[in-house]
Amino acid sequence: MRGHSVDGTDVTESRHRTPRRRRRTAAAAPARAVSYHPIFNRLPHPEVFSADQVASIHDTALRVLEELGIRVLHAEGRRRFREAGV
């Protein structure tokens, strides 16, 4: 891609000549002392679904898995299911 400066000169070459900043390696980075304290949410959790709705969603999910099944694409996953007898 070619770029031009305000005066019309080609700036493509100069853009590639500028050295990039070198990233610090893990050894060169200074160690930081952090003292984070645990954060707790004290607000009440809102009920999005009633217990009946959650049961209905769960039953429907089990029915879909039973009737349609799933396709496991990863070979390691298929091996684990096969070893588990599924």
Stockholm file with secondary structure:
# STOCKHOLM 1.0

chainA/1-86         MRGHSVDGTDVTESRHRTPRRRRRTAAAAPARAVSYHPIFNRLPHPEVFSADQVASIHDTALRVLEELGIRVLHAEGRRRFREAGV
#=GR chainA/1-86 SS CCCBCTTSCBCHHHHHHSCCCCCCCTTTSCCCCCCCCCCCCCSCCCCCSCHHHHHHHHHHHHHHHHHHCCCCCCHHHHHHHHHHTC
#=GC SS_cons        CCCBCTTSCBCHHHHHHSCCCCCCCTTTSCCCCCCCCCCCCCSCCCCCSCHHHHHHHHHHHHHHHHHHCCCCCCHHHHHHHHHHTC
//
